[in-house]
Amino acid sequence: MDESGWKLWLSNGVACVVFGLVTSILLLYVLHFSRADFSSDDAVVNLLAQSMFDQGRLLPAGWVNNNGDLMVPSGALLVAPLLRWIPNGFEAHSVAGVFAVVTLLSAFAWLLRILSMPWTIVLALSAFVASGISHSLAYFVFAQTTYFWWPVGFIVGACLILKIKLEPPVTKLRYLLPFLLFALVFLISFANPGRVLLMMVVPLALLERTLPQKQANGANSSILRGWRRWIGRDNVPAFSIGVGFLLAVFTYLTLRYVGVTDNVNGAAALVFGDWDGVRRHWALFERGWPLYLGAERGVNYSVPWLVNALYLFQIGIALGLTWVAISESLRVLRPRDAIRRALAIAFVGAFVPIFAMYLVFDSLSLGAGSLRYFTVPIFILVSLAAFQLRDLVRRFPNIARSALPIFGLLLVPVALKNYLPSVSTDMGSIWESGRSHARPLADALRREGLRWGYASWWNAGLTTVMSDSEVRVNPVALSSSGVAPTPAMMLRDWYRSERWSGETFLALAQGEASADKLELLDARLGTPTRALSAANYRILVYDHNIADDFDCSSSISMNVPIAPGQPTARLVAARFASREDLHRHMAIVQLRNDGTAPVGGAGRYPMSIGVQLLDESGALVKPDWLHSLLPCTLEPGSEREFKFVLPQAPAGRWIARFDLVQEGVAWFQNRGMRPIDLQLQEIARPLPKLDFESRP
């Protein structure tokens, strides 16, 4: 073997070792250290899997999705079958992460090999992808897995398109590739057609349309001969993509229409911002883009020179990928190297629409973490970087063969920085630092024998999974009017009072247990039988299921003013709750909807229960003493009671006047509706006496 052969062998050997090390660190993160990053957004995978397992259905009845995401396919499909043998906890979730690692790295390496990249570049860039690129990107793709399906869908789809168009079939087996492309597009688009259209279908279609087509030779298929003649040989992959997507859209909308699936839009309810918003979003992008490409310091290793060296190295990578984005985007104007140009067009087609939406819509630009929407363009960008690396290897073979192993070796400490919490302490403390902040809360609940309760979104599902589902903590929303089920990513069955009898609890994080909030909760839910303090949480324990006292999870949006004289909701009765003095000013108002349209407390012109404060003579003192938005939709012909707590008035005798008001439109007493007056004698209301018992 000559000198160049030995150098190539050594370069490939180093690349293999680096790829193995970095991938092992990634798997260690997925299997253990991602506990520290685990959140209720990740726990939804486990909760949906539990519903699938319990009901034996791919789309569980009563499940409410968020932002159009049916989460099929998702990691829940991998977790659900395991629940027959293992608890529904973090370990079950990590299976989805291992699947994401193996599938995405294999698909990415396959794409680079189809693009005729040398093995050294394939291994070096695969190790770069395995290093996570950045901690945030690695979390969303490999740990949460929510943003895994779109990049892997594009990469596998691109491989199938390249195989179909550039490698004429020599066996009948290859005639199955269009069907595989159709199935891929259909399954992933079915999860959320709107998002997948931008993040996968459009770039795949652009790649397919701009690729050349080689002449057919070799075997033929009698089954497909007529089909190919009908749609045209060059249009086979485009037909697969288009039909797969349209069928997914039709199926998705049909299931929504017949009520098989339900959805609540949050971030997906796109609202245009103003010019100031565009400037803010641009500033967020400027800060977030290099961070999402890895230019972040990470944790302090107590070795300043290493921290600084890795930081400079990752800044260099971020700048290099930005240069690739600019230079390869300009390549779309050059007809030479058709495959590279097609991939560059796919990058532009993936990046530009997302970037435009990121700038103009407020709901998409909520912070640096919003750069996760650019995950697919970044993976296309890394594959484009392979072409530039190949050019460097051809132009400077000796330097490049030395530089690529050095680049790979530097990826090992980068992966450690991205995935491990610290490398400056002994292995025991490194391992323990992977504990989730919800684990102490889960342990405290189990010790107290509490098995069913409620907490805000960011603590509920997380605590459930970290207890291996031994404690069921259901997500609720805390508001100025009380407690309500979260509107999305939940099963309605969780909040039925008959689902659980006996003790329940409400776990409040430190910022949620203010004196005002405790007073409101005491008025709405009753006095807890005991109160615990554990792991920076306040746990209120009740001797019954408090779900009966929850508000509704959502209310219909009202975006049109109600015309004067048009029948609508009206007051039927109002009274104070018959409870002890602390609660005597919790009001109960009964409403009836005599109109033909539902009313609710959301939208541009929401409906509220308004209360005015009058003195004993009937003179108006506070015209807007309280506005309480309707927490539930009131359908035509229906009647419902609503509870809320009045604010504290000065000492003395007063009159509380109850009325309906459509915000921004009118008080209904000004349209002829009779308000209801109640005598009010305000007394000093002491705060509820809750003696929190400390728990470790």
NULUM-364038 format. One record per residue (C-alpha): y, z negated, x negated; residue in one letter. Coordinates in steps of 0.5 Angstrom, whole numbers, padded with zeros to 4 digits, always signed. Last residue first. Layout:
YZXa ...
This chain:
+0033-0104+0076p +0035-0106+0083r +0041-0110+0085s +0042-0113+0092e +0048-0110+0095f +0052-0115+0100d +0054-0111+0105l +0060-0114+0110k +0063-0109+0113p +0070-0108+0112l +0075-0112+0117p +0078-0109+0122r +0085-0112+0124a +0086-0111+0131i +0088-0105+0135e +0089-0106+0143q +0088-0099+0146l +0088-0098+0153q +0085-0091+0155l +0089-0084+0157d +0085-0078+0159i +0088-0071+0159p +0089-0067+0165r +0089-0059+0163m +0095-0056+0165g +0096-0051+0159r +0101-0056+0155n +0095-0061+0156q +0091-0056+0153f +0094-0057+0146w +0096-0050+0143a +0094-0045+0138v +0094-0046+0131g +0088-0051+0132e +0085-0051+0139q +0087-0057+0142v +0083-0062+0147l +0086-0068+0149d +0085-0076+0149f +0091-0080+0150r +0090-0087+0146a +0095-0092+0149i +0097-0098+0145w +0098-0106+0145r +0099-0109+0138g +0098-0109+0131a +0099-0102+0128p +0093-0097+0129a +0087-0096+0125q +0084-0089+0125p +0080-0087+0131l +0072-0087+0130v +0068-0081+0132f +0063-0079+0137k +0062-0073+0141f +0058-0072+0148e +0055-0066+0151r +0056-0061+0157e +0053-0054+0157s +0055-0048+0162g +0058-0044+0156p +0055-0047+0150e +0058-0052+0146l +0057-0051+0138t +0057-0058+0134c +0062-0061+0130p +0068-0060+0134l +0074-0062+0129l +0077-0069+0130s +0084-0068+0130h +0087-0075+0130l +0094-0079+0131w +0098-0072+0132d +0103-0074+0137p +0104-0081+0134k +0109-0085+0138v +0109-0082+0144l +0112-0086+0150a +0108-0088+0155g +0111-0095+0156s +0105-0099+0153e +0106-0094+0146d +0103-0088+0145l +0098-0085+0140l +0095-0078+0141q +0088-0076+0140v +0086-0069+0139g +0079-0067+0140i +0078-0060+0136s +0077-0053+0137m +0077-0048+0131p +0083-0042+0131y +0081-0039+0124r +0074-0041+0124g +0070-0047+0125a +0070-0053+0131g +0066-0050+0136g +0067-0046+0143v +0062-0042+0146p +0064-0036+0151a +0064-0035+0159t +0068-0042+0160g +0066-0048+0164d +0064-0052+0157n +0064-0059+0159r +0066-0065+0154l +0064-0072+0154q +0068-0076+0149v +0065-0083+0146i +0070-0086+0142a +0069-0091+0136m +0075-0096+0137h +0070-0102+0139r +0066-0101+0133h +0069-0108+0129l +0070-0111+0135d +0062-0111+0137e +0059-0105+0140r +0061-0102+0147s +0063-0095+0145a +0070-0093+0147f +0071-0089+0153r +0072-0081+0155a +0070-0077+0160a +0070-0070+0163v +0075-0066+0158l +0075-0059+0158r +0072-0053+0155a +0074-0046+0157t +0076-0042+0163p +0082-0037+0161q +0089-0039+0164g +0093-0039+0157p +0088-0034+0153a +0084-0038+0148i +0086-0035+0141p +0081-0031+0137v +0077-0033+0130n +0073-0039+0133m +0067-0040+0128s +0061-0043+0131i +0059-0050+0129s +0054-0053+0124s +0049-0058+0122s +0050-0062+0129c +0052-0070+0128d +0047-0075+0126f +0046-0081+0130d +0039-0080+0132d +0038-0078+0125a +0038-0086+0123i +0031-0087+0124n +0030-0094+0125h +0030-0101+0121d +0036-0099+0117y +0037-0099+0109v +0043-0097+0106l +0042-0095+0099i +0048-0095+0094r +0047-0091+0088y +0048-0092+0080n +0041-0093+0079a +0040-0098+0084a +0044-0102+0089s +0041-0104+0095l +0043-0106+0102a +0039-0109+0108r +0039-0109+0115t +0044-0103+0116p +0049-0104+0121t +0050-0099+0126g +0050-0091+0124l +0057-0089+0127r +0061-0095+0126a +0057-0098+0119d +0058-0091+0117l +0065-0090+0118l +0066-0097+0115e +0062-0095+0109l +0066-0089+0108k +0073-0093+0108d +0070-0098+0103a +0068-0092+0098s +0060-0091+0097a +0061-0083+0096e +0063-0083+0089g +0058-0088+0087q +0052-0084+0090a +0050-0086+0097l +0043-0086+0099a +0042-0087+0106l +0035-0090+0108f +0030-0090+0114t +0025-0096+0116e +0020-0094+0122g +0019-0088+0126s +0019-0081+0122w +0018-0074+0125r +0020-0077+0132e +0027-0077+0130s +0028-0070+0129r +0032-0069+0123y +0026-0066+0118w +0024-0061+0123d +0030-0057+0122r +0028-0055+0116l +0033-0054+0110m +0036-0049+0106m +0042-0049+0110a +0047-0053+0115p +0046-0059+0112t +0044-0065+0117p +0050-0069+0119a +0054-0075+0117v +0060-0078+0120g +0067-0076+0122s +0070-0075+0115s +0065-0072+0112s +0058-0073+0109l +0053-0067+0109a +0046-0069+0109v +0040-0067+0105p +0033-0070+0107n +0030-0075+0102v +0022-0075+0103r +0019-0080+0098v +0012-0079+0095e +0014-0072+0094s +0012-0072+0087d +0018-0077+0086s +0022-0072+0082m +0021-0067+0088v +0024-0071+0093t +0030-0074+0089t +0032-0067+0087l +0031-0065+0094g +0036-0070+0096a +0041-0072+0091n +0045-0065+0090w +0045-0064+0098w +0048-0071+0100s +0042-0077+0101a +0037-0078+0107y +0031-0082+0108g +0024-0083+0109w +0019-0087+0104r +0022-0093+0103l +0017-0098+0100g +0022-0102+0096e +0018-0100+0089r +0018-0093+0091r +0026-0092+0093l +0027-0095+0086a +0023-0090+0082d +0026-0084+0086a +0033-0087+0084l +0031-0088+0077p +0028-0081+0077r +0034-0078+0080a +0038-0077+0073h +0032-0073+0071s +0028-0075+0065r +0028-0070+0059g +0032-0075+0054s +0025-0079+0054e +0022-0073+0049w +0028-0073+0045i +0027-0081+0044s +0020-0081+0042g +0021-0075+0037m +0026-0079+0033d +0033-0077+0033t +0038-0072+0030s +0034-0066+0034v +0038-0067+0041s +0037-0064+0048p +0032-0059+0046l +0033-0052+0050y +0039-0048+0048n +0040-0052+0041k +0033-0051+0039l +0033-0044+0041a +0039-0043+0037v +0035-0047+0031p +0030-0041+0032v +0034-0035+0033l +0037-0036+0026l +0030-0034+0023l +0030-0028+0027g +0037-0025+0025f +0034-0027+0018i +0028-0023+0019p +0033-0017+0022l +0038-0017+0016a +0032-0016+0011s +0030-0010+0014r +0037-0007+0016a +0039-0008+0009i +0033-0003+0006n +0033+0002+0012p +0041+0003+0012f +0042+0009+0016r +0035+0009+0020r +0035+0001+0021v +0043+0002+0023l +0041+0007+0028d +0035+0003+0031r +0040-0003+0032l +0045+0001+0036q +0039+0003+0040f +0036-0004+0041a +0043-0006+0043a +0042-0002+0050l +0036-0006+0051s +0041-0012+0050v +0046-0009+0055l +0041-0008+0060i +0039-0015+0060f +0047-0017+0061i +0048-0012+0066p +0042-0016+0070v +0045-0023+0069t +0052-0021+0071f +0052-0025+0077y +0050-0031+0073r +0058-0031+0071l +0059-0036+0077s +0057-0041+0072g +0064-0041+0069a +0067-0043+0075g +0068-0041+0083l +0069-0034+0082s +0064-0031+0088l +0068-0035+0094s +0074-0032+0092d +0073-0025+0092f +0077-0020+0089v +0075-0021+0081l +0068-0022+0082y +0067-0017+0087m +0070-0012+0082a +0066-0015+0076f +0060-0014+0081i +0061-0007+0082p +0063-0005+0075v +0057-0008+0072f +0051-0005+0075a +0053+0002+0075g +0056+0001+0068v +0050-0001+0066f +0046+0004+0069a +0050+0009+0066i +0049+0006+0059a +0041+0007+0061l +0042+0014+0063a +0046+0016+0056r +0041+0013+0052r +0035+0017+0056i +0040+0023+0055a +0041+0023+0048d +0047+0028+0047r +0051+0029+0054p +0057+0025+0052r +0061+0022+0057l +0057+0016+0059v +0057+0014+0052r +0064+0011+0053l +0060+0005+0056s +0055+0005+0050e +0061+0003+0046s +0064-0002+0051i +0058-0006+0052a +0056-0005+0045v +0062-0008+0043w +0061-0014+0048t +0054-0015+0045l +0057-0016+0038g +0062-0020+0040l +0057-0025+0043a +0053-0024+0038i +0058-0026+0033g +0060-0032+0037i +0053-0034+0037q +0053-0034+0029f +0059-0038+0029l +0057-0043+0033y +0050-0043+0029l +0054-0044+0023a +0059-0050+0026n +0053-0054+0029v +0049-0053+0022l +0055-0055+0018w +0057-0061+0023p +0050-0064+0022v +0050-0070+0027s +0046-0065+0032y +0052-0065+0037n +0050-0061+0043v +0052-0054+0045g +0057-0051+0041r +0058-0045+0046e +0058-0037+0044a +0051-0036+0048g +0053-0029+0052l +0054-0034+0058y +0059-0037+0054l +0063-0031+0051p +0063-0028+0059w +0066-0035+0062g +0072-0036+0059r +0075-0029+0060e +0071-0029+0066f +0075-0035+0069l +0081-0032+0067a +0080-0026+0070w +0078-0030+0077h +0085-0034+0076r +0089-0027+0075r +0085-0024+0081v +0087-0031+0085g +0094-0030+0084d +0094-0023+0087w +0091-0026+0093d +0083-0027+0095g +0079-0023+0100f +0074-0027+0103v +0066-0026+0103l +0062-0030+0107a +0056-0029+0102a +0059-0036+0098a +0057-0040+0105g +0053-0036+0110n +0048-0039+0114v +0041-0036+0116n +0035-0036+0120d +0028-0032+0120t +0023-0030+0125v +0029-0030+0130g +0028-0023+0133v +0034-0020+0130y +0033-0024+0123r +0026-0021+0123l +0029-0014+0125t +0034-0014+0120l +0030-0016+0114y +0025-0011+0116t +0030-0005+0117f +0033-0007+0110v +0026-0007+0106a +0025+0000+0109l +0031+0002+0107l +0030-0001+0100f +0023+0002+0099g +0025+0009+0102v +0031+0010+0097g +0027+0007+0091i +0021+0011+0092s +0025+0018+0094f +0029+0017+0088a +0022+0017+0084p +0019+0023+0087v +0026+0027+0087n +0024+0031+0081d +0018+0034+0084r +0021+0036+0091g +0021+0032+0097i +0016+0037+0101w +0012+0040+0094r +0011+0033+0092r +0008+0031+0099w +0004+0037+0099g +0001+0035+0092r +0000+0028+0093l -0007+0027+0096i -0009+0034+0092s -0008+0030+0086s -0006+0034+0079n -0009+0033+0072a -0005+0036+0066g +0002+0039+0066n +0009+0037+0069a +0015+0039+0066q +0020+0034+0063k +0025+0031+0068q +0032+0029+0065p +0035+0022+0067l +0041+0022+0070t +0038+0021+0077r +0033+0016+0075e +0038+0011+0072l +0043+0012+0077l +0038+0010+0082a +0036+0004+0078l +0043+0001+0077p +0044+0002+0085v +0038-0002+0087v +0038-0008+0082m +0044-0012+0082m +0048-0008+0087l +0043-0007+0093l +0039-0013+0091v +0045-0017+0093r +0046-0014+0100g +0038-0013+0101p +0036-0021+0100n +0029-0022+0099a +0027-0016+0102f +0030-0012+0096s +0025-0015+0092i +0019-0013+0096l +0021-0006+0097f +0024-0004+0091v +0017-0006+0087l +0013-0003+0093a +0016+0003+0092f +0016+0003+0084l +0008+0002+0085l +0008+0008+0090f +0011+0012+0085p +0007+0010+0079l +0000+0011+0083l +0000+0018+0081y -0001+0015+0074r -0008+0014+0076l -0010+0021+0077k -0010+0022+0069t -0005+0026+0065v +0001+0025+0068p +0008+0028+0066p +0011+0022+0061e +0019+0023+0062l +0020+0023+0069k +0014+0018+0072i +0014+0014+0066k +0021+0013+0065l +0022+0011+0072i +0016+0006+0072l +0019+0003+0066c +0026+0003+0069a +0023-0001+0075g +0020-0006+0071v +0026-0008+0068i +0030-0007+0074f +0026-0012+0078g +0025-0017+0072v +0033-0017+0072p +0033-0018+0079w +0027-0023+0080w +0029-0028+0075f +0036-0030+0078y +0033-0035+0082t +0028-0038+0077t +0031-0045+0076q +0028-0046+0070a +0027-0039+0067f +0033-0034+0069v +0038-0039+0072f +0037-0044+0066y +0036-0039+0061a +0043-0036+0063l +0046-0043+0062s +0043-0045+0056h +0045-0038+0053s +0042-0032+0050i +0036-0036+0052g +0032-0036+0046s +0027-0032+0049a +0032-0026+0050v +0033-0026+0042f +0026-0027+0041a +0025-0020+0045s +0030-0017+0041l +0027-0019+0034a +0020-0017+0037l +0022-0010+0040v +0027-0009+0034i +0021-0010+0029t +0016-0006+0033w +0020+0000+0032p +0023+0002+0039m +0021+0008+0042s +0024+0007+0049l +0017+0006+0052i +0017+0001+0047r +0023-0003+0049l +0021-0003+0056l +0014-0006+0055w +0018-0011+0051a +0022-0013+0056f +0017-0013+0061a +0013-0018+0057s +0018-0022+0056l +0020-0022+0063l +0013-0023+0066t +0011-0029+0061v +0017-0033+0062v +0018-0032+0069a +0011-0034+0070f +0012-0040+0066v +0018-0042+0070g +0014-0041+0077a +0009-0046+0074v +0014-0051+0072s +0015-0052+0080h +0009-0055+0080a +0010-0060+0074e +0017-0062+0078f +0013-0065+0084g +0009-0062+0090n +0003-0066+0088p -0003-0062+0085i -0009-0059+0088w -0008-0056+0095r -0001-0056+0093l -0002-0050+0088l -0002-0045+0093p +0005-0046+0095a +0008-0047+0088v +0007-0039+0086l +0010-0036+0093l +0015-0042+0092a +0017-0038+0085g +0021-0033+0089s +0019-0026+0093p +0021-0028+0098v +0027-0033+0098m +0030-0031+0104l +0036-0031+0101d +0042-0029+0106g +0047-0033+0104n +0043-0039+0105n +0036-0040+0109n +0034-0044+0115v +0027-0046+0116w +0025-0047+0123g +0019-0043+0123a +0016-0042+0116p +0016-0035+0113l +0010-0034+0109l +0006-0038+0114r +0001-0043+0113g +0005-0048+0116q +0004-0054+0111d +0003-0049+0105f +0009-0045+0107m +0013-0051+0109s +0011-0054+0102q +0013-0048+0098a +0020-0048+0102l +0021-0055+0099l +0019-0053+0092n +0023-0047+0091v +0029-0051+0094v +0028-0056+0089a +0032-0052+0084d +0038-0052+0088d +0037-0059+0089s +0038-0060+0081s +0033-0060+0075f +0038-0059+0068d +0035-0066+0065a +0028-0064+0068r +0029-0057+0064s +0026-0061+0058f +0019-0061+0060h +0015-0055+0062l +0021-0050+0062v +0024-0053+0056y +0017-0053+0052l +0016-0046+0054l +0022-0044+0051l +0021-0047+0045i +0014-0044+0044s +0017-0037+0046t +0022-0039+0040v +0016-0040+0035l +0012-0034+0037g +0018-0029+0037f +0020-0032+0030v +0012-0031+0027v +0012-0024+0030c +0019-0022+0027a +0016-0025+0020v +0010-0021+0020g +0014-0015+0022n +0019-0016+0016s +0013-0017+0012l +0009-0011+0014w +0015-0007+0013l +0017-0009+0006k +0009-0008+0004w +0009-0001+0007g +0016+0000+0003s +0013-0002-0003e +0007+0002-0003d +0000+0000+0000m 
